[in-house]
Every structure is written in structure tokens, then in C-alpha cells.
């Protein structure tokens, strides 16, 4: 059996790859691994369980609850709420673990199960491996240690979770949003109630789209992966900015008043300067991945902000932030982590802080985002190659060195083997788009020649 856990939980086509049986078994295994300390301390372990609006989340939630309760864990059902809300409530309520059912920005047929440890933190690889090992041990025949009688877990709805999370978000906003008109695209996802509520309470005039989930339309032509509707709505309503979330609302992209996209790098740049102004940017440092645009790095250097770069994935950004107590980090895709207020990316929080900066400065988002210039970036996926030899091929190293000499200080090359497919990603940045395309094309040919 291959590793079940990917970069963000266990995902697959619901009822095909991600079945009720698998979900139940994983939940029991997670209870044994994550809640065992609570049992030894003499109190009944508790789990917070939430989901996005996917139709499959209904039966998968039932499987999670059955698994947890059968393992002696009390369950607080918070219903449809964003992933960062489940993480926050897990920590705020002192729960032993949290479970979120969502496939984030994936299409509706997919779903996923994500576990949070005590405090609302994402699991380290070691904990995921332990859960998989326990699951596999019992799947192949070893019996579970099952409580009976009063030892089984109890289940109740925790409707207060919505209000508790909204209050938490409002407390993080540094200034009111009066005078702003904001279009919110909720991707027919998990933030369809939370986000409009908190923006309104913060003082903004809002227009909401993509906020009518029916279980089947999540991420369907809307949200952070499809910005066309948001761009049109911002222009139609004469809004100051637009905010787009994905299905579980752990990411945020934006649109300025002209309908131009503001990506995660630009959002990080705006928030970094705002946080430094409030003396909240610890060590004057921001954390991003190696996929961040070179323009972001150059802008931070110019503004006197240090940049630490990690491998691709918000979990690696978060690990680096926790290791050195940094306050801000994120990805170009819109996963932004602000550790003073969240243990994971929080798209609603990010959107609120971005809007607060516009309101506080009186400047347009377009003007604020112009602190960095996005250099042209070309990405080519080269399939059917031996990705394991990217770092050892002398032929490829020579091609990369030649490309780097051509680009000089105003360009960048990155070759990255896919973590899940037999392909290599070629990324080239340059001051000129034609040069970026030319260099990327030559490097893609070199990858095929060297690794094919």
C-alpha cells in the first residue's frame, strides 16, 4: 500500500478512493494516536469535526463520527465551517484532535480528511505515519481495543463554533472597514456564511457571489481558482476590491478596483509592510516558498524585509515559521499564515487584513500591491521522465548553468520534480516574457534529453 497521506491530508474521489470504510478506520487510528494522552490524563478525549458543503461530506462526516465515538472520543460537530475555523476551535476548546472533511480547491467529486493535533496544529510526518501504521495493523486483522457502556464517545452539535470563530476573526482586525465596498467570492464553499458575516460586522459594504452551496457546485467556475466572475463583479459594482476563497477557505486571492488579480506574493508584500509598521513582523522577516516570484524577493530586499524561502507547500512554510518564531509566511497560491492569529492558512483572516490595510491607508489595493513588480514567469511540465535524476544529471546541470548565465541577476531558473507524478516542472522568470519562454523551452528540451 502506498502512503495514504499526501501534502494536505488524505484525498481522493469520494466513495471510490476515499470510502466510508477508509475514513472510519483512519478516524479510529487517529483517535488512538492523537487522543491517547488525553485518556492517560484521566479525562475523556474530545474531537472537533467540521466539513465543507460537498455532498459526500455528509456520509464521510458520519463515518468520522462513528470511528471517533467508537474509540471513546467525545465529538463536537461544528458543521460547515472553514478549515482554519476547525483548527482554531480545536485549540480554543482544548480538544485532543480536530478533523476537517474537505478537498480544498479540488472539484466536487473529490473529498479529503485532514487531522489536527492538540492546539489545532497540522500533523508532522511522523504522526501521519503512526496513524497509517495503526490503521494498517487493524485493517489486516488486529482487533481494536473498543470501549463499551459509558466508555463510548458522545456526540453533540456545537453551534457556538460559528460565533466563536467570527469573534476571533474580528478581534484580529486592526481597524474598521467603513467606506469600503468589497465583493466576496465564497466558491460555494465552507466560508459562505462566515466571510460575509465578519466583513459586514467589520464595517464593509459587501457584495457576495458564490455563496449558495448545494453540495455539488463547490469551486465550480468560481472562487480562487476561477477569478473571472469576481473580476467582473468588482467592476460592475464599482467595488474597492474583491476577495476570493477556495472551497475550504484556507487561501485568499484578491482583485483590485480595476479587475486586476493580486496574487499571494503581492498580498504577502502588502501585509509584511503593514505588520512591520505595527511592530508585528518579528525579526522583520517573511517566509515564502521557492516558487514565489522573483519580483517579491526584490521588493522585500528593497524594503529592508528579510525573506526566508522553503520547499513548496504551506506545511514547510509553517514549520520554518514555528522553528524561528516568524509571524508571517505564505505561498503565491494565497495560503497566508499569520501565527499570532492562526495555526494554518486562513483566507478570511487574510482578506480582512488586506481590506483593513486599504481602509487604513486610504490607498487603492492596486497602489499598495505595486510595491512589487511581478516578473514574467513561465512554467512547463515535462512528463514521462525520470524525476529522481534531476539533481544528479551533469547534462541538465550544464543546461541550467547556461540558462542562469543568460538571465543574470534579473532572472531565475527552478527545476522541481513532482511529488506525485513522473514529471519535472521547469520554471523560468525573466524581465522579458519572450526571453522567459525561450529559456523555459530550451530547458524543457534539456530535461527530456537528459532524463527521458
Secondary structure in CASP SS format (residue, H / E / C, confidence):
PFRMAT SS
TARGET T0000
AUTHOR 0000-0000-0000
METHOD secondary structure of the structure
MODEL  1
X C 1.00
X C 1.00
X C 1.00
X C 1.00
X C 1.00
X E 1.00
X C 1.00
X C 1.00
X E 1.00
X E 1.00
X E 1.00
X E 1.00
X E 1.00
X E 1.00
X C 1.00
X C 1.00
X C 1.00
X E 1.00
X C 1.00
X H 1.00
X H 1.00
X H 1.00
X H 1.00
X H 1.00
X H 1.00
X H 1.00
X H 1.00
X H 1.00
X H 1.00
X H 1.00
X H 1.00
X H 1.00
X H 1.00
X H 1.00
X C 1.00
X H 1.00
X H 1.00
X H 1.00
X H 1.00
X H 1.00
X C 1.00
X C 1.00
X C 1.00
X C 1.00
X C 1.00
X E 1.00
X E 1.00
X E 1.00
X E 1.00
X E 1.00
X E 1.00
X C 1.00
X C 1.00
X C 1.00
X C 1.00
X H 1.00
X H 1.00
X H 1.00
X H 1.00
X H 1.00
X H 1.00
X H 1.00
X H 1.00
X H 1.00
X H 1.00
X H 1.00
X H 1.00
X H 1.00
X H 1.00
X H 1.00
X C 1.00
X C 1.00
X C 1.00
X E 1.00
X E 1.00
X E 1.00
X E 1.00
X E 1.00
X E 1.00
X E 1.00
X C 1.00
X C 1.00
X H 1.00
X H 1.00
X H 1.00
X H 1.00
X H 1.00
X H 1.00
X H 1.00
X H 1.00
X H 1.00
X H 1.00
X C 1.00
X C 1.00
X C 1.00
X C 1.00
X E 1.00
X E 1.00
X E 1.00
X E 1.00
X E 1.00
X C 1.00
X C 1.00
X C 1.00
X C 1.00
X C 1.00
X C 1.00
X C 1.00
X C 1.00
X E 1.00
X E 1.00
X E 1.00
X E 1.00
X E 1.00
X E 1.00
X E 1.00
X E 1.00
X C 1.00
X C 1.00
X C 1.00
X E 1.00
X E 1.00
X C 1.00
X C 1.00
X H 1.00
X H 1.00
X H 1.00
X H 1.00
X H 1.00
X H 1.00
X H 1.00
X H 1.00
X H 1.00
X H 1.00
X H 1.00
X H 1.00
X H 1.00
X H 1.00
X H 1.00
X C 1.00
X C 1.00
X C 1.00
X C 1.00
X C 1.00
X C 1.00
X C 1.00
X C 1.00
X C 1.00
X H 1.00
X H 1.00
X H 1.00
X C 1.00
X C 1.00
X C 1.00
X E 1.00
X E 1.00
X E 1.00
X C 1.00
X C 1.00
X H 1.00
X H 1.00
X H 1.00
X H 1.00
X H 1.00
X H 1.00
X H 1.00
X H 1.00
X H 1.00
X H 1.00
X H 1.00
X H 1.00
X H 1.00
X C 1.00
X C 1.00
X C 1.00
X C 1.00
X C 1.00
X C 1.00
X C 1.00
X C 1.00
X E 1.00
X E 1.00
X E 1.00
X E 1.00
X E 1.00
X C 1.00
X C 1.00
X C 1.00
X C 1.00
X C 1.00
X C 1.00
X C 1.00
X C 1.00
X H 1.00
X H 1.00
X H 1.00
X H 1.00
X H 1.00
X H 1.00
X H 1.00
X H 1.00
X C 1.00
X C 1.00
X C 1.00
X E 1.00
X E 1.00
X E 1.00
X E 1.00
X E 1.00
X C 1.00
X C 1.00
X C 1.00
X C 1.00
X C 1.00
X C 1.00
X C 1.00
X C 1.00
X C 1.00
X C 1.00
X C 1.00
X C 1.00
X C 1.00
X H 1.00
X H 1.00
X H 1.00
X C 1.00
X C 1.00
X H 1.00
X H 1.00
X H 1.00
X H 1.00
X H 1.00
X H 1.00
X H 1.00
X H 1.00
X H 1.00
X H 1.00
X C 1.00
X C 1.00
X C 1.00
X E 1.00
X E 1.00
X E 1.00
X E 1.00
X E 1.00
X C 1.00
X C 1.00
X C 1.00
X C 1.00
X C 1.00
X C 1.00
X E 1.00
X E 1.00
X E 1.00
X E 1.00
X E 1.00
X C 1.00
X C 1.00
X C 1.00
X C 1.00
X E 1.00
X E 1.00
X C 1.00
X H 1.00
X H 1.00
X H 1.00
X H 1.00
X H 1.00
X H 1.00
X H 1.00
X H 1.00
X H 1.00
X H 1.00
X H 1.00
X H 1.00
X H 1.00
X H 1.00
X C 1.00
X C 1.00
X C 1.00
X C 1.00
X H 1.00
X H 1.00
X H 1.00
X E 1.00
X E 1.00
X E 1.00
X E 1.00
X E 1.00
X C 1.00
X C 1.00
X C 1.00
X C 1.00
X H 1.00
X H 1.00
X H 1.00
X H 1.00
X H 1.00
X H 1.00
X H 1.00
X H 1.00
X H 1.00
X H 1.00
X C 1.00
X C 1.00
X E 1.00
X E 1.00
X E 1.00
X E 1.00
X E 1.00
X C 1.00
X C 1.00
X C 1.00
X H 1.00
X H 1.00
X H 1.00
X H 1.00
X H 1.00
X H 1.00
X H 1.00
X H 1.00
X H 1.00
X H 1.00
X H 1.00
X C 1.00
X C 1.00
X C 1.00
X E 1.00
X E 1.00
X E 1.00
X C 1.00
X C 1.00
X C 1.00
X C 1.00
X C 1.00
X E 1.00
X E 1.00
X E 1.00
X C 1.00
X C 1.00
X C 1.00
X C 1.00
X C 1.00
X C 1.00
X C 1.00
X C 1.00
X H 1.00
X H 1.00
X H 1.00
X H 1.00
X H 1.00
X H 1.00
X H 1.00
X H 1.00
X H 1.00
X H 1.00
X H 1.00
X H 1.00
X H 1.00
X H 1.00
X H 1.00
X C 1.00
X C 1.00
X C 1.00
X H 1.00
X H 1.00
X H 1.00
X H 1.00
X H 1.00
X C 1.00
X C 1.00
X C 1.00
X C 1.00
X C 1.00
X C 1.00
X E 1.00
X E 1.00
X E 1.00
X E 1.00
X E 1.00
X E 1.00
X E 1.00
X E 1.00
X C 1.00
X C 1.00
X C 1.00
X H 1.00
X H 1.00
X H 1.00
X C 1.00
X C 1.00
X C 1.00
X C 1.00
X H 1.00
X H 1.00
X H 1.00
X H 1.00
X H 1.00
X H 1.00
X H 1.00
X H 1.00
X H 1.00
X H 1.00
X H 1.00
X H 1.00
X H 1.00
X H 1.00
X H 1.00
X H 1.00
X H 1.00
X C 1.00
X E 1.00
X E 1.00
X E 1.00
X E 1.00
X E 1.00
X E 1.00
X C 1.00
X C 1.00
X C 1.00
X C 1.00
X C 1.00
X E 1.00
X E 1.00
X E 1.00
X E 1.00
X E 1.00
X E 1.00
X E 1.00
X E 1.00
X C 1.00
X C 1.00
X H 1.00
X H 1.00
X H 1.00
X H 1.00
X H 1.00
X H 1.00
X H 1.00
X H 1.00
X H 1.00
X H 1.00
X H 1.00
X H 1.00
X H 1.00
X H 1.00
X H 1.00
X H 1.00
X H 1.00
X H 1.00
X H 1.00
X C 1.00
END
